Amino acid sequence: MSLAEAARLARANKPLPEKPAKKYDDDNFRRSAPLLKKKAGETAAGNPSAGQLPEQEMRGKVVLLDFWASWCGPCRAALPNLRRLASVYGGEDFMIVSISEDEDEPTWRAFLAAHQMSWTQCYDGDSSLQHRFQVDALPTYILLDRDGHQIQRYVGEDPGRSILERIGPEIKRSIQARL
């Protein structure tokens, strides 16, 4: 056996490393007009105040925090799978809280209405929740246990695996942990 054949055989038997999820840079997306950040007092009626989560509703549940924005392409692409995640696991033991990093509240409200995002929504116009959870890329998903402690963090979208495939098994384990 030649040295080249031995090297090819060694490479063929070597396991491939798992590919990390890609981070998309959405700052290059063109926006229709310059947008201004809202102040903490300017929040969406019927939704938690900026910088606040619906902690009463979250208590005792496994919670998925979904940091997103309407202008974020990968965030928009993940919506059908988030809907499936909410329908499969939603109920007394699990909830999704989507936290929008949009800069324009009317645009955010219109997007919610147009895309039937029926789970809990928070408008984070002042980015206080983004800073509190140290989110620096969109989408970011943070899975919290029933006591509010972080179980797992998923940054970016993985084109090879849907959000349901990536997070679903961990949600199922977390829900069943206390049953």
ROSE-4610 file (N, C-alpha, C; in Angstrom, 1 decimal, always signed):
// ROSE-4610
residu = [M/M/M/S/S/S/L/L/L/A/A/A/E/E/E/A/A/A/A/A/A/R/R/R/L/L/L/A/A/A/R/R/R/A/A/A/N/N/N/K/K/K/P/P/P/L/L/L/P/P/P/E/E/E/K/K/K/P/P/P/A/A/A/K/K/K/K/K/K/Y/Y/Y/D/D/D/D/D/D/D/D/D/N/N/N/F/F/F/R/R/R/R/R/R/S/S/S/A/A/A/P/P/P/L/L/L/L/L/L/K/K/K/K/K/K/K/K/K/A/A/A/G/G/G/E/E/E/T/T/T/A/A/A/A/A/A/G/G/G/N/N/N/P/P/P/S/S/S/A/A/A/G/G/G/Q/Q/Q/L/L/L/P/P/P/E/E/E/Q/Q/Q/E/E/E/M/M/M/R/R/R/G/G/G/K/K/K/V/V/V/V/V/V/L/L/L/L/L/L/D/D/D/F/F/F/W/W/W/A/A/A/S/S/S/W/W/W/C/C/C/G/G/G/P/P/P/C/C/C/R/R/R/A/A/A/A/A/A/L/L/L/P/P/P/N/N/N/L/L/L/R/R/R/R/R/R/L/L/L/A/A/A/S/S/S/V/V/V/Y/Y/Y/G/G/G/G/G/G/E/E/E/D/D/D/F/F/F/M/M/M/I/I/I/V/V/V/S/S/S/I/I/I/S/S/S/E/E/E/D/D/D/E/E/E/D/D/D/E/E/E/P/P/P/T/T/T/W/W/W/R/R/R/A/A/A/F/F/F/L/L/L/A/A/A/A/A/A/H/H/H/Q/Q/Q/M/M/M/S/S/S/W/W/W/T/T/T/Q/Q/Q/C/C/C/Y/Y/Y/D/D/D/G/G/G/D/D/D/S/S/S/S/S/S/L/L/L/Q/Q/Q/H/H/H/R/R/R/F/F/F/Q/Q/Q/V/V/V/D/D/D/A/A/A/L/L/L/P/P/P/T/T/T/Y/Y/Y/I/I/I/L/L/L/L/L/L/D/D/D/R/R/R/D/D/D/G/G/G/H/H/H/Q/Q/Q/I/I/I/Q/Q/Q/R/R/R/Y/Y/Y/V/V/V/G/G/G/E/E/E/D/D/D/P/P/P/G/G/G/R/R/R/S/S/S/I/I/I/L/L/L/E/E/E/R/R/R/I/I/I/G/G/G/P/P/P/E/E/E/I/I/I/K/K/K/R/R/R/S/S/S/I/I/I/Q/Q/Q/A/A/A/R/R/R/L/L/L]
num = [1/1/1/2/2/2/3/3/3/4/4/4/5/5/5/6/6/6/7/7/7/8/8/8/9/9/9/10/10/10/11/11/11/12/12/12/13/13/13/14/14/14/15/15/15/16/16/16/17/17/17/18/18/18/19/19/19/20/20/20/21/21/21/22/22/22/23/23/23/24/24/24/25/25/25/26/26/26/27/27/27/28/28/28/29/29/29/30/30/30/31/31/31/32/32/32/33/33/33/34/34/34/35/35/35/36/36/36/37/37/37/38/38/38/39/39/39/40/40/40/41/41/41/42/42/42/43/43/43/44/44/44/45/45/45/46/46/46/47/47/47/48/48/48/49/49/49/50/50/50/51/51/51/52/52/52/53/53/53/54/54/54/55/55/55/56/56/56/57/57/57/58/58/58/59/59/59/60/60/60/61/61/61/62/62/62/63/63/63/64/64/64/65/65/65/66/66/66/67/67/67/68/68/68/69/69/69/70/70/70/71/71/71/72/72/72/73/73/73/74/74/74/75/75/75/76/76/76/77/77/77/78/78/78/79/79/79/80/80/80/81/81/81/82/82/82/83/83/83/84/84/84/85/85/85/86/86/86/87/87/87/88/88/88/89/89/89/90/90/90/91/91/91/92/92/92/93/93/93/94/94/94/95/95/95/96/96/96/97/97/97/98/98/98/99/99/99/100/100/100/101/101/101/102/102/102/103/103/103/104/104/104/105/105/105/106/106/106/107/107/107/108/108/108/109/109/109/110/110/110/111/111/111/112/112/112/113/113/113/114/114/114/115/115/115/116/116/116/117/117/117/118/118/118/119/119/119/120/120/120/121/121/121/122/122/122/123/123/123/124/124/124/125/125/125/126/126/126/127/127/127/128/128/128/129/129/129/130/130/130/131/131/131/132/132/132/133/133/133/134/134/134/135/135/135/136/136/136/137/137/137/138/138/138/139/139/139/140/140/140/141/141/141/142/142/142/143/143/143/144/144/144/145/145/145/146/146/146/147/147/147/148/148/148/149/149/149/150/150/150/151/151/151/152/152/152/153/153/153/154/154/154/155/155/155/156/156/156/157/157/157/158/158/158/159/159/159/160/160/160/161/161/161/162/162/162/163/163/163/164/164/164/165/165/165/166/166/166/167/167/167/168/168/168/169/169/169/170/170/170/171/171/171/172/172/172/173/173/173/174/174/174/175/175/175/176/176/176/177/177/177/178/178/178/179/179/179]
x = [+0.9/+0.0/+0.9/+0.6/+1.4/+1.0/+1.9/+1.6/+0.4/+0.1/-1.1/-2.3/-2.3/-3.5/-3.7/-2.7/-2.8/-3.4/-3.0/-3.6/-5.0/-5.4/-6.8/-7.7/-7.2/-7.9/-8.1/-7.1/-7.1/-8.2/-8.2/-9.2/-10.6/-10.8/-12.1/-12.7/-11.8/-12.3/-12.4/-12.0/-12.0/-13.4/-14.1/-15.4/-15.4/-16.5/-16.6/-17.1/-16.5/-17.0/-18.4/-19.2/-20.5/-20.4/-21.1/-21.1/-21.8/-21.2/-22.0/-23.1/-24.0/-25.1/-24.5/-25.0/-24.5/-25.1/-24.4/-24.9/-25.1/-26.2/-26.5/-26.4/-25.8/-25.7/-26.8/-27.9/-29.0/-28.9/-27.7/-27.6/-27.5/-27.3/-27.2/-28.5/-29.6/-30.9/-31.3/-31.9/-32.3/-33.6/-33.7/-34.9/-35.6/-36.9/-37.6/-37.4/-37.1/-36.9/-36.1/-35.4/-34.6/-35.6/-35.2/-36.1/-35.4/-36.2/-35.7/-36.1/-35.2/-35.5/-36.6/-37.5/-38.5/-38.0/-38.6/-38.2/-38.9/-38.5/-39.1/-40.6/-41.1/-42.5/-43.4/-42.8/-43.6/-43.7/-44.7/-44.9/-46.2/-46.3/-47.5/-48.6/-49.8/-50.8/-51.2/-51.5/-51.9/-50.7/-49.5/-48.3/-47.4/-46.5/-45.7/-44.9/-44.6/-43.8/-42.4/-41.8/-40.5/-39.6/-38.7/-37.8/-38.4/-39.7/-40.3/-40.9/-40.8/-41.4/-42.6/-43.6/-44.8/-44.5/-43.7/-43.2/-44.3/-45.5/-46.5/-47.0/-47.1/-47.5/-46.4/-45.2/-44.0/-43.8/-44.2/-43.8/-44.3/-43.3/-43.6/-43.7/-43.3/-43.4/-42.0/-41.8/-40.6/-40.9/-39.9/-40.2/-39.1/-39.5/-38.6/-38.7/-37.6/-37.5/-37.0/-37.7/-37.4/-37.0/-35.8/-35.4/-35.3/-36.1/-36.3/-36.6/-36.7/-37.1/-37.8/-38.8/-39.5/-38.6/-37.5/-36.7/-35.6/-35.6/-34.5/-35.0/-34.3/-34.7/-34.8/-33.7/-33.8/-34.9/-35.2/-36.3/-37.6/-37.8/-39.1/-39.2/-38.1/-38.1/-38.4/-38.1/-38.3/-39.8/-40.6/-41.9/-42.8/-42.9/-43.7/-43.3/-42.0/-41.6/-41.8/-41.8/-42.2/-43.6/-44.4/-45.9/-46.1/-45.4/-45.5/-45.0/-43.9/-43.4/-44.4/-45.1/-46.2/-47.3/-47.7/-48.8/-48.5/-47.3/-46.9/-46.7/-46.0/-45.6/-46.4/-47.1/-47.8/-48.8/-49.1/-50.1/-49.7/-50.0/-49.8/-48.3/-47.5/-46.1/-45.1/-45.5/-44.6/-45.2/-44.4/-44.8/-43.7/-44.0/-43.0/-43.3/-42.2/-42.3/-41.4/-42.0/-41.2/-40.9/-39.6/-39.2/-38.7/-39.4/-39.1/-38.1/-37.1/-36.0/-36.3/-37.5/-37.9/-37.8/-37.5/-37.3/-38.6/-39.5/-40.7/-42.0/-42.7/-43.8/-44.9/-45.4/-46.4/-46.1/-44.8/-44.4/-44.5/-44.0/-44.1/-45.5/-46.4/-47.8/-48.4/-48.1/-48.6/-48.1/-46.8/-46.2/-46.9/-47.1/-47.8/-49.2/-49.9/-51.3/-51.2/-50.3/-50.2/-49.8/-49.0/-48.4/-49.0/-50.1/-50.8/-49.9/-49.1/-48.2/-49.0/-49.7/-50.7/-50.1/-48.8/-48.2/-47.8/-47.3/-47.0/-45.9/-46.1/-45.2/-44.8/-43.5/-43.0/-42.3/-42.5/-41.9/-40.7/-39.5/-38.3/-37.7/-38.4/-38.0/-36.7/-36.5/-35.3/-34.2/-34.3/-33.3/-32.9/-33.7/-33.3/-33.3/-34.2/-34.2/-33.1/-32.8/-31.7/-30.4/-30.2/-29.0/-29.0/-30.2/-30.3/-29.9/-30.3/-30.0/-28.8/-28.0/-26.8/-26.9/-28.0/-28.2/-27.5/-26.7/-26.0/-26.2/-27.1/-27.4/-28.9/-29.5/-30.9/-30.9/-31.8/-32.6/-31.7/-32.1/-31.5/-32.7/-32.5/-33.5/-32.9/-33.5/-33.1/-34.1/-33.8/-34.7/-34.5/-35.6/-35.5/-36.3/-35.8/-36.5/-37.6/-38.3/-39.5/-39.1/-37.9/-37.4/-36.8/-36.9/-36.4/-34.9/-34.2/-32.8/-32.6/-31.5/-31.2/-30.8/-31.4/-31.0/-30.1/-30.5/-29.8/-30.0/-29.0/-29.0/-28.7/-29.6/-29.4/-29.2/-28.1/-27.8/-27.8/-28.6/-28.6/-29.5/-29.7/-30.6/-29.6/-30.0/-29.2/-30.0/-29.5/-30.3/-30.6/-29.7/-29.9/-30.9/-31.2/-32.2/-33.1/-34.4/-35.4/-35.3/-35.9/-36.0/-36.7/-37.6/-38.4/-37.4/-36.5/-35.6/-34.5/-34.1/-33.0/-33.4/-34.6/-35.0/-36.0/-36.8/-37.9/-37.5/-36.4/-36.0/-35.7/-35.0/-34.7/-35.9/-36.9/-38.1/-38.9/-38.9/-39.6/-39.0/-37.6/-36.9/-37.2/-37.2/-37.5/-38.9/-39.9/-41.2/-41.4/-40.8/-41.0/-40.2/-39.2/-38.3/-39.0/-40.1/-40.8/-42.2/-42.5/-43.8/-43.8]
y = [-1.2/+0.0/+1.2/+2.2/+3.4/+4.4/+5.3/+6.3/+7.2/+7.5/+8.2/+7.4/+6.1/+5.2/+5.2/+5.1/+5.0/+6.3/+7.5/+8.8/+8.9/+8.4/+8.5/+7.6/+6.4/+5.5/+6.1/+6.8/+7.4/+8.5/+9.3/+10.4/+9.9/+8.8/+8.2/+7.7/+7.2/+6.6/+7.7/+8.9/+10.0/+10.5/+10.6/+11.2/+12.7/+13.1/+14.5/+15.3/+16.5/+17.4/+17.9/+18.1/+18.7/+20.2/+20.6/+22.0/+22.9/+24.0/+25.0/+25.7/+26.2/+27.0/+28.3/+28.8/+30.0/+31.2/+32.3/+33.6/+34.4/+35.0/+35.9/+37.3/+38.1/+39.5/+40.3/+40.7/+41.3/+42.8/+43.4/+44.8/+45.3/+44.4/+44.8/+44.9/+44.5/+44.5/+46.0/+46.3/+47.6/+47.9/+49.0/+49.4/+50.6/+50.7/+51.7/+53.1/+53.3/+54.7/+54.6/+55.6/+55.6/+55.3/+54.4/+54.1/+54.5/+55.0/+55.5/+54.5/+54.3/+53.5/+54.1/+53.3/+53.9/+54.0/+54.9/+55.0/+54.0/+53.7/+52.6/+52.8/+54.0/+54.2/+54.0/+53.9/+53.7/+52.3/+51.6/+50.2/+49.8/+48.6/+48.1/+47.8/+48.4/+48.1/+46.6/+46.0/+44.6/+43.7/+44.2/+43.4/+43.9/+43.0/+43.5/+44.7/+45.5/+46.7/+46.4/+47.4/+47.2/+46.8/+45.8/+45.4/+44.5/+44.1/+43.2/+42.0/+40.8/+39.6/+39.3/+38.5/+38.2/+37.1/+37.5/+36.5/+35.7/+36.3/+35.5/+34.4/+34.6/+33.5/+32.5/+32.9/+32.0/+31.1/+31.5/+30.8/+29.3/+28.4/+27.0/+26.3/+27.1/+26.5/+26.5/+25.6/+25.6/+26.7/+27.6/+28.8/+28.9/+29.2/+29.5/+30.9/+31.7/+33.1/+33.2/+33.8/+33.9/+35.4/+35.7/+37.1/+37.2/+38.1/+38.2/+39.6/+39.9/+41.2/+40.9/+41.8/+41.6/+41.7/+42.5/+42.7/+41.6/+40.7/+39.6/+38.4/+38.2/+37.1/+35.7/+35.3/+34.0/+33.9/+35.0/+35.0/+34.8/+35.4/+35.2/+33.8/+33.2/+31.9/+30.9/+31.2/+30.3/+30.3/+31.3/+31.4/+30.1/+29.5/+28.3/+27.2/+27.0/+26.0/+26.5/+27.8/+28.3/+28.0/+28.2/+27.9/+26.4/+25.6/+24.1/+23.8/+24.4/+24.2/+24.6/+25.7/+26.2/+25.2/+24.7/+23.8/+22.4/+21.9/+20.6/+20.6/+21.6/+21.6/+22.6/+23.6/+24.6/+24.0/+24.7/+24.2/+24.7/+23.8/+24.2/+24.2/+23.4/+23.2/+23.9/+24.5/+25.2/+26.4/+27.4/+28.6/+29.2/+29.9/+30.7/+32.2/+32.9/+34.4/+34.9/+35.5/+36.2/+37.6/+38.0/+39.4/+40.1/+41.1/+41.7/+42.8/+42.8/+43.9/+44.9/+45.0/+46.0/+47.4/+48.3/+49.7/+50.5/+50.0/+50.7/+49.9/+50.4/+49.6/+49.4/+50.4/+50.1/+49.0/+49.0/+47.9/+46.6/+46.5/+45.3/+44.8/+45.7/+45.3/+44.8/+45.4/+45.0/+43.6/+43.4/+42.1/+41.0/+41.3/+40.3/+39.9/+40.9/+40.7/+39.9/+40.2/+39.6/+38.1/+37.8/+36.5/+35.6/+35.9/+35.2/+34.6/+35.5/+35.1/+35.1/+34.1/+34.0/+33.8/+33.4/+33.2/+34.5/+34.5/+35.7/+36.5/+37.8/+38.8/+39.9/+40.3/+41.4/+42.4/+43.6/+44.6/+45.2/+45.0/+45.5/+46.6/+47.7/+48.9/+49.5/+49.4/+50.0/+49.0/+47.8/+46.7/+46.3/+46.6/+46.2/+44.7/+44.0/+42.5/+41.9/+42.5/+42.0/+42.2/+43.3/+43.4/+42.5/+42.4/+41.6/+40.1/+39.6/+38.2/+38.1/+39.2/+39.2/+38.6/+39.1/+38.6/+39.6/+39.0/+39.8/+39.4/+38.4/+38.0/+37.5/+37.7/+37.3/+36.2/+35.2/+34.9/+34.3/+34.5/+33.8/+33.2/+31.9/+31.2/+30.8/+31.1/+30.8/+29.9/+28.7/+27.8/+27.9/+28.2/+28.4/+27.2/+26.7/+25.7/+26.3/+25.4/+25.9/+26.9/+26.9/+27.9/+29.2/+29.3/+30.5/+30.4/+29.3/+29.2/+28.7/+29.3/+29.0/+27.5/+26.8/+25.4/+25.4/+26.1/+26.1/+27.4/+27.7/+28.9/+28.5/+28.9/+28.5/+29.9/+30.1/+31.3/+31.1/+31.9/+31.8/+30.7/+30.6/+29.6/+28.6/+27.3/+26.3/+25.8/+26.1/+25.8/+24.3/+23.4/+22.0/+21.4/+22.1/+21.6/+22.7/+22.4/+23.4/+23.6/+24.7/+25.0/+23.9/+23.3/+22.1/+21.0/+20.6/+19.6/+19.9/+21.2/+21.6/+21.7/+22.3/+22.6/+21.6/+21.0/+20.1/+19.0/+18.2/+17.2/+17.7/+18.9/+19.5/+20.0/+20.5/+20.9/+19.7/+18.7/+17.5/+16.9/+16.9/+16.4/+17.3/+18.6/+19.6/+19.5/+19.3/+19.2/+17.9/+16.8/+15.5/+15.4/+16.3/+16.3/+16.3/+17.0/+17.2/+16.5/+15.8/+15.1/+13.8]
z = [+0.0/+0.0/+0.0/-0.9/-1.0/+0.2/+0.3/+1.4/+1.1/-0.2/-0.6/-0.3/-0.6/-0.3/+1.2/+2.0/+3.4/+3.9/+3.4/+3.8/+3.4/+2.2/+1.8/+2.7/+3.0/+3.9/+5.3/+5.8/+7.1/+7.1/+6.0/+5.9/+5.8/+5.1/+4.9/+6.2/+7.1/+8.4/+9.5/+9.2/+10.2/+10.3/+11.5/+11.6/+11.3/+10.6/+10.3/+11.5/+11.7/+12.8/+12.5/+13.6/+13.4/+13.1/+12.1/+11.6/+12.6/+12.9/+13.8/+13.0/+13.8/+13.1/+12.6/+11.5/+10.9/+11.6/+11.7/+12.2/+11.0/+10.8/+9.7/+10.2/+9.3/+9.6/+8.9/+9.6/+9.0/+8.9/+9.3/+9.2/+7.8/+6.9/+5.5/+4.7/+5.4/+4.8/+4.6/+3.5/+3.2/+4.0/+4.6/+5.4/+4.6/+4.8/+4.1/+4.5/+5.8/+6.3/+7.6/+7.9/+9.2/+10.3/+11.2/+12.4/+13.7/+14.6/+15.9/+17.0/+17.9/+19.1/+19.9/+20.5/+21.3/+22.8/+23.5/+24.9/+25.7/+26.9/+27.8/+28.0/+28.1/+28.3/+27.1/+25.9/+24.7/+24.4/+24.9/+24.7/+24.0/+23.6/+22.9/+24.0/+23.8/+24.7/+24.7/+25.8/+25.9/+25.9/+25.8/+25.9/+27.1/+27.6/+28.7/+28.3/+29.3/+29.1/+28.6/+27.9/+27.4/+28.6/+28.3/+29.4/+30.4/+30.2/+31.2/+30.5/+31.2/+30.7/+31.5/+30.9/+31.6/+32.7/+33.7/+34.7/+35.4/+35.7/+36.3/+35.4/+34.1/+33.2/+33.1/+33.2/+32.9/+34.1/+35.3/+36.5/+36.4/+36.7/+36.7/+35.3/+34.3/+32.9/+32.3/+31.4/+30.5/+29.5/+29.3/+28.4/+27.4/+26.2/+25.1/+24.8/+25.0/+24.7/+23.2/+22.4/+21.0/+20.6/+20.5/+20.2/+18.6/+18.1/+16.6/+16.2/+14.9/+14.4/+13.1/+12.7/+11.5/+10.2/+10.3/+9.2/+9.1/+10.0/+10.0/+9.2/+8.1/+7.1/+7.8/+8.5/+9.2/+10.2/+10.9/+11.9/+11.2/+10.1/+9.3/+8.8/+8.3/+7.8/+8.9/+10.1/+11.3/+11.8/+11.3/+11.8/+11.7/+10.5/+10.5/+11.5/+11.7/+12.6/+14.1/+14.4/+15.7/+16.0/+14.9/+15.0/+15.4/+14.7/+14.9/+16.3/+16.8/+18.1/+19.2/+19.0/+19.9/+19.9/+18.7/+18.7/+19.2/+19.1/+19.6/+21.1/+21.6/+23.0/+23.9/+23.2/+24.0/+24.9/+26.0/+27.0/+28.4/+29.4/+30.8/+31.2/+30.4/+30.8/+30.0/+28.9/+28.0/+27.3/+27.2/+26.4/+25.7/+24.6/+23.8/+24.1/+24.3/+24.5/+23.4/+22.4/+21.3/+21.7/+21.6/+22.1/+20.8/+20.4/+19.1/+19.3/+18.5/+18.5/+17.4/+16.9/+15.9/+16.5/+15.7/+16.1/+15.9/+15.2/+14.8/+15.3/+16.3/+16.9/+15.9/+15.1/+14.2/+13.1/+12.7/+11.8/+12.5/+13.7/+14.5/+14.7/+15.0/+15.2/+13.9/+12.8/+11.5/+11.1/+11.4/+11.1/+12.0/+13.3/+14.1/+13.6/+13.2/+12.6/+11.3/+10.5/+9.2/+9.2/+10.3/+10.3/+11.4/+12.0/+13.0/+14.1/+14.7/+15.8/+17.1/+17.4/+18.5/+19.9/+20.0/+21.3/+21.9/+23.1/+23.8/+23.1/+23.0/+22.3/+23.2/+23.1/+23.9/+22.9/+23.1/+22.2/+23.1/+22.6/+23.3/+22.6/+22.4/+21.7/+22.3/+23.6/+24.2/+24.3/+23.8/+23.8/+25.2/+26.3/+27.6/+27.8/+27.2/+27.4/+26.6/+25.4/+24.6/+25.4/+26.1/+27.0/+28.2/+28.8/+30.0/+29.7/+28.5/+28.2/+27.3/+27.1/+26.4/+25.0/+24.3/+22.9/+21.9/+21.0/+20.1/+18.6/+18.4/+17.1/+17.0/+15.8/+15.7/+14.6/+14.7/+15.9/+17.0/+18.2/+19.4/+20.1/+20.5/+21.3/+22.6/+23.7/+25.0/+25.7/+26.1/+26.7/+28.3/+29.0/+30.4/+31.1/+32.2/+32.9/+33.7/+34.5/+35.3/+36.3/+36.7/+37.7/+37.1/+35.8/+35.1/+34.8/+35.0/+34.8/+33.3/+32.7/+31.3/+31.2/+30.3/+30.0/+28.8/+27.8/+26.5/+25.8/+25.0/+24.1/+22.7/+21.8/+20.3/+19.6/+19.0/+18.3/+16.8/+16.1/+14.6/+14.2/+12.9/+12.3/+11.6/+11.7/+11.1/+9.8/+8.6/+7.4/+7.3/+7.9/+7.7/+8.7/+9.8/+10.8/+11.2/+11.3/+11.7/+13.2/+13.6/+15.1/+15.8/+15.2/+15.9/+16.1/+15.1/+15.3/+16.3/+16.3/+17.2/+18.6/+18.9/+20.3/+20.8/+19.9/+20.4/+21.4/+21.1/+22.1/+23.5/+23.5/+24.8/+25.5/+24.8/+25.4/+26.0/+25.2/+25.7/+27.0/+27.0/+28.2/+29.4/+29.2/+30.2/+30.8/+29.9/+30.3/+31.1/+30.7/+31.4/+32.6/+32.8/+34.0/+35.3/+35.4/+36.7/+36.7/+35.6/+35.6/+36.3]
